[in-house]
Every structure is written in C-alpha cells, then in structure tokens.
Amino acid sequence: MFKRIDHVEILPGNFEKSMAFYQNVLEFRLLSRKPVNTGPLKETAYLQLGDTVIELMHVKNLAHMPSSMTVGCRAIALEVESMEGAINYLRGHGVYITWGPVDLGTSIRAEIKDPDGLAIELREWRHKSW
C-alpha cells in the first residue's frame, strides 16, 4: 500500500534565502516553482536531491500562520559519501557543523542547520542495518 516518502514540506522564514541554500549549498535541483493563490500560500517550489524531494512553501504572512502550519519534523537527513569531504565542502560555503561528527560504529553522524535553524543530519554509512 505505502511505497515511499513522496516529499517533505518545509516552511522557511525567508523563502529566497532557503531556496539559495538548498540549491547552491546542498545541490538540490529545482523541479518546479509555481505561484499558488490558495489560503496563506504564495508559491511552492519542489527541489530534488537524488530520489528525495522537498517542498519549500512560501506564505503570504508568516507571522499570522495557524498553529497547524508551524508543527514540523525534527530534521531531514542527507546521506554523504564522505563526512570529511562534506564538512570541508560546507565550510567553504560558510556552513558549520552544529553537532558531531560522531562515530556510531555502522555510520558517522553530524548535523548542520539551514537558514532558519532547522536541523539537517549528515550521515556517512559504513553498513546499513536494514
């Protein structure tokens, strides 16, 4: 019945800044960006990294959003080929590790923050247990 996660919605504080971060720093590719005139939404953008898609939602007045629009996920996680390579690349773009890296045996884990302070986990797998 259920196949996979289709996409993850992110409601950024600064839509353009987040668009630039996810595209220029994390190398997500823009799939679509469309205006929306429904309720509080102004536009949406779908960005893809590998087979993962996120949706950035641009709202008209973030300060007056209903509480149902502020509840979110704790973090998204990006798999990296090399933790050391990812850390060096991110530093070169002014993004610093906020937690880790920690060797967990089967993987190495670290965290960064997006422009709104949302957690993005970085994970280098040695062996996936699933």
ChimeraX commands (.cxc) that place a marker at each C-alpha (Angstrom):
marker #1 position 0.00,0.00,0.00 radius 0.5
marker #1 position 2.57,2.59,1.10 radius 0.5
marker #1 position 5.59,2.86,-1.18 radius 0.5
marker #1 position 7.93,5.66,-0.04 radius 0.5
marker #1 position 8.12,9.22,1.23 radius 0.5
marker #1 position 6.93,11.38,-1.66 radius 0.5
marker #1 position 8.30,14.69,-0.35 radius 0.5
marker #1 position 8.98,16.66,2.83 radius 0.5
marker #1 position 7.37,20.11,3.31 radius 0.5
marker #1 position 9.47,22.92,4.75 radius 0.5
marker #1 position 8.02,26.29,5.73 radius 0.5
marker #1 position 11.03,28.66,5.71 radius 0.5
marker #1 position 11.21,32.06,7.37 radius 0.5
marker #1 position 12.91,33.52,4.29 radius 0.5
marker #1 position 11.85,31.69,1.14 radius 0.5
marker #1 position 14.53,33.11,-1.20 radius 0.5
marker #1 position 17.35,32.53,1.30 radius 0.5
marker #1 position 16.25,28.91,1.78 radius 0.5
marker #1 position 15.91,28.40,-1.99 radius 0.5
marker #1 position 19.51,29.58,-2.42 radius 0.5
marker #1 position 20.79,27.40,0.46 radius 0.5
marker #1 position 19.17,24.17,-0.71 radius 0.5
marker #1 position 20.16,24.74,-4.36 radius 0.5
marker #1 position 23.57,26.40,-4.12 radius 0.5
marker #1 position 24.98,24.77,-0.99 radius 0.5
marker #1 position 23.26,21.37,-0.72 radius 0.5
marker #1 position 22.96,20.99,-4.50 radius 0.5
marker #1 position 19.23,20.24,-4.71 radius 0.5
marker #1 position 17.90,20.65,-8.26 radius 0.5
marker #1 position 14.81,22.80,-8.87 radius 0.5
marker #1 position 11.97,20.67,-10.25 radius 0.5
marker #1 position 9.27,23.33,-10.26 radius 0.5
marker #1 position 8.41,26.70,-8.78 radius 0.5
marker #1 position 4.82,27.85,-9.09 radius 0.5
marker #1 position 2.63,30.62,-7.70 radius 0.5
marker #1 position -0.26,29.49,-5.51 radius 0.5
marker #1 position -3.27,31.62,-4.66 radius 0.5
marker #1 position -4.90,29.36,-2.10 radius 0.5
marker #1 position -5.18,30.39,1.53 radius 0.5
marker #1 position -1.93,31.65,3.02 radius 0.5
marker #1 position 0.30,30.18,0.30 radius 0.5
marker #1 position 2.06,32.50,-2.12 radius 0.5
marker #1 position 4.13,29.91,-4.02 radius 0.5
marker #1 position 5.69,26.47,-3.74 radius 0.5
marker #1 position 8.95,25.05,-5.02 radius 0.5
marker #1 position 9.89,21.41,-5.38 radius 0.5
marker #1 position 13.61,20.60,-5.14 radius 0.5
marker #1 position 15.24,17.22,-5.67 radius 0.5
marker #1 position 18.42,15.55,-4.44 radius 0.5
marker #1 position 18.81,12.01,-5.76 radius 0.5
marker #1 position 15.40,10.41,-5.30 radius 0.5
marker #1 position 14.46,12.75,-2.43 radius 0.5
marker #1 position 12.15,15.72,-2.92 radius 0.5
marker #1 position 11.45,18.64,-0.59 radius 0.5
marker #1 position 8.75,21.27,-1.00 radius 0.5
marker #1 position 9.52,24.80,0.15 radius 0.5
marker #1 position 6.34,26.70,0.93 radius 0.5
marker #1 position 6.28,30.50,0.60 radius 0.5
marker #1 position 3.47,32.03,2.66 radius 0.5
marker #1 position 1.97,35.50,2.44 radius 0.5
marker #1 position 2.22,36.42,6.12 radius 0.5
marker #1 position 4.29,34.02,8.20 radius 0.5
marker #1 position 3.51,35.87,11.46 radius 0.5
marker #1 position -0.21,35.06,11.14 radius 0.5
marker #1 position 0.05,31.38,10.26 radius 0.5
marker #1 position -2.26,28.96,12.08 radius 0.5
marker #1 position -0.54,26.62,14.55 radius 0.5
marker #1 position -1.18,23.68,12.21 radius 0.5
marker #1 position 1.30,25.25,9.78 radius 0.5
marker #1 position 4.13,25.52,12.34 radius 0.5
marker #1 position 4.41,21.91,13.50 radius 0.5
marker #1 position 7.18,20.15,11.61 radius 0.5
marker #1 position 9.75,17.40,11.51 radius 0.5
marker #1 position 12.76,17.40,13.81 radius 0.5
marker #1 position 15.23,17.02,10.96 radius 0.5
marker #1 position 15.85,15.78,7.47 radius 0.5
marker #1 position 18.85,13.56,6.87 radius 0.5
marker #1 position 21.22,13.60,3.91 radius 0.5
marker #1 position 23.47,10.66,3.16 radius 0.5
marker #1 position 27.02,11.73,2.29 radius 0.5
marker #1 position 29.75,9.76,0.55 radius 0.5
marker #1 position 32.45,11.15,2.87 radius 0.5
marker #1 position 31.81,13.01,6.12 radius 0.5
marker #1 position 35.21,14.68,5.91 radius 0.5
marker #1 position 34.58,15.76,2.32 radius 0.5
marker #1 position 31.10,17.06,3.18 radius 0.5
marker #1 position 32.39,19.04,6.17 radius 0.5
marker #1 position 35.16,20.64,4.10 radius 0.5
marker #1 position 32.73,21.48,1.30 radius 0.5
marker #1 position 30.20,23.03,3.71 radius 0.5
marker #1 position 32.88,25.08,5.49 radius 0.5
marker #1 position 33.82,26.52,2.10 radius 0.5
marker #1 position 30.21,27.70,1.81 radius 0.5
marker #1 position 30.11,29.21,5.31 radius 0.5
marker #1 position 28.10,26.34,6.84 radius 0.5
marker #1 position 29.47,24.79,10.02 radius 0.5
marker #1 position 28.76,21.59,11.90 radius 0.5
marker #1 position 26.47,22.21,14.88 radius 0.5
marker #1 position 26.71,18.67,16.31 radius 0.5
marker #1 position 29.23,15.89,15.76 radius 0.5
marker #1 position 30.64,14.27,13.84 radius 0.5
marker #1 position 30.20,11.19,15.98 radius 0.5
marker #1 position 31.29,7.68,15.03 radius 0.5
marker #1 position 28.35,5.36,15.71 radius 0.5
marker #1 position 30.05,2.18,14.50 radius 0.5
marker #1 position 27.93,1.48,11.44 radius 0.5
marker #1 position 27.90,5.16,10.49 radius 0.5
marker #1 position 29.26,8.63,11.17 radius 0.5
marker #1 position 26.66,11.30,12.05 radius 0.5
marker #1 position 26.77,15.10,12.21 radius 0.5
marker #1 position 24.29,17.97,11.96 radius 0.5
marker #1 position 24.12,21.37,10.30 radius 0.5
marker #1 position 21.36,23.99,10.31 radius 0.5
marker #1 position 19.52,25.53,7.37 radius 0.5
marker #1 position 19.00,29.32,7.25 radius 0.5
marker #1 position 16.03,29.02,9.66 radius 0.5
marker #1 position 17.88,26.81,12.13 radius 0.5
marker #1 position 16.16,23.60,11.03 radius 0.5
marker #1 position 18.32,20.55,11.67 radius 0.5
marker #1 position 19.84,18.69,8.74 radius 0.5
marker #1 position 21.53,15.44,9.66 radius 0.5
marker #1 position 24.52,14.27,7.65 radius 0.5
marker #1 position 25.15,10.52,7.64 radius 0.5
marker #1 position 28.04,8.54,6.19 radius 0.5
marker #1 position 27.05,4.87,6.26 radius 0.5
marker #1 position 29.57,2.07,6.60 radius 0.5
marker #1 position 26.86,-0.55,6.79 radius 0.5
marker #1 position 23.09,-0.10,6.89 radius 0.5
marker #1 position 21.44,-2.47,9.35 radius 0.5
marker #1 position 18.17,-2.58,7.43 radius 0.5
marker link #1:1,2 radius 0.2
marker link #1:2,3 radius 0.2
marker link #1:3,4 radius 0.2
marker link #1:4,5 radius 0.2
marker link #1:5,6 radius 0.2
marker link #1:6,7 radius 0.2
marker link #1:7,8 radius 0.2
marker link #1:8,9 radius 0.2
marker link #1:9,10 radius 0.2
marker link #1:10,11 radius 0.2
marker link #1:11,12 radius 0.2
marker link #1:12,13 radius 0.2
marker link #1:13,14 radius 0.2
marker link #1:14,15 radius 0.2
marker link #1:15,16 radius 0.2
marker link #1:16,17 radius 0.2
marker link #1:17,18 radius 0.2
marker link #1:18,19 radius 0.2
marker link #1:19,20 radius 0.2
marker link #1:20,21 radius 0.2
marker link #1:21,22 radius 0.2
marker link #1:22,23 radius 0.2
marker link #1:23,24 radius 0.2
marker link #1:24,25 radius 0.2
marker link #1:25,26 radius 0.2
marker link #1:26,27 radius 0.2
marker link #1:27,28 radius 0.2
marker link #1:28,29 radius 0.2
marker link #1:29,30 radius 0.2
marker link #1:30,31 radius 0.2
marker link #1:31,32 radius 0.2
marker link #1:32,33 radius 0.2
marker link #1:33,34 radius 0.2
marker link #1:34,35 radius 0.2
marker link #1:35,36 radius 0.2
marker link #1:36,37 radius 0.2
marker link #1:37,38 radius 0.2
marker link #1:38,39 radius 0.2
marker link #1:39,40 radius 0.2
marker link #1:40,41 radius 0.2
marker link #1:41,42 radius 0.2
marker link #1:42,43 radius 0.2
marker link #1:43,44 radius 0.2
marker link #1:44,45 radius 0.2
marker link #1:45,46 radius 0.2
marker link #1:46,47 radius 0.2
marker link #1:47,48 radius 0.2
marker link #1:48,49 radius 0.2
marker link #1:49,50 radius 0.2
marker link #1:50,51 radius 0.2
marker link #1:51,52 radius 0.2
marker link #1:52,53 radius 0.2
marker link #1:53,54 radius 0.2
marker link #1:54,55 radius 0.2
marker link #1:55,56 radius 0.2
marker link #1:56,57 radius 0.2
marker link #1:57,58 radius 0.2
marker link #1:58,59 radius 0.2
marker link #1:59,60 radius 0.2
marker link #1:60,61 radius 0.2
marker link #1:61,62 radius 0.2
marker link #1:62,63 radius 0.2
marker link #1:63,64 radius 0.2
marker link #1:64,65 radius 0.2
marker link #1:65,66 radius 0.2
marker link #1:66,67 radius 0.2
marker link #1:67,68 radius 0.2
marker link #1:68,69 radius 0.2
marker link #1:69,70 radius 0.2
marker link #1:70,71 radius 0.2
marker link #1:71,72 radius 0.2
marker link #1:72,73 radius 0.2
marker link #1:73,74 radius 0.2
marker link #1:74,75 radius 0.2
marker link #1:75,76 radius 0.2
marker link #1:76,77 radius 0.2
marker link #1:77,78 radius 0.2
marker link #1:78,79 radius 0.2
marker link #1:79,80 radius 0.2
marker link #1:80,81 radius 0.2
marker link #1:81,82 radius 0.2
marker link #1:82,83 radius 0.2
marker link #1:83,84 radius 0.2
marker link #1:84,85 radius 0.2
marker link #1:85,86 radius 0.2
marker link #1:86,87 radius 0.2
marker link #1:87,88 radius 0.2
marker link #1:88,89 radius 0.2
marker link #1:89,90 radius 0.2
marker link #1:90,91 radius 0.2
marker link #1:91,92 radius 0.2
marker link #1:92,93 radius 0.2
marker link #1:93,94 radius 0.2
marker link #1:94,95 radius 0.2
marker link #1:95,96 radius 0.2
marker link #1:96,97 radius 0.2
marker link #1:97,98 radius 0.2
marker link #1:98,99 radius 0.2
marker link #1:99,100 radius 0.2
marker link #1:100,101 radius 0.2
marker link #1:101,102 radius 0.2
marker link #1:102,103 radius 0.2
marker link #1:103,104 radius 0.2
marker link #1:104,105 radius 0.2
marker link #1:105,106 radius 0.2
marker link #1:106,107 radius 0.2
marker link #1:107,108 radius 0.2
marker link #1:108,109 radius 0.2
marker link #1:109,110 radius 0.2
marker link #1:110,111 radius 0.2
marker link #1:111,112 radius 0.2
marker link #1:112,113 radius 0.2
marker link #1:113,114 radius 0.2
marker link #1:114,115 radius 0.2
marker link #1:115,116 radius 0.2
marker link #1:116,117 radius 0.2
marker link #1:117,118 radius 0.2
marker link #1:118,119 radius 0.2
marker link #1:119,120 radius 0.2
marker link #1:120,121 radius 0.2
marker link #1:121,122 radius 0.2
marker link #1:122,123 radius 0.2
marker link #1:123,124 radius 0.2
marker link #1:124,125 radius 0.2
marker link #1:125,126 radius 0.2
marker link #1:126,127 radius 0.2
marker link #1:127,128 radius 0.2
marker link #1:128,129 radius 0.2
marker link #1:129,130 radius 0.2
view
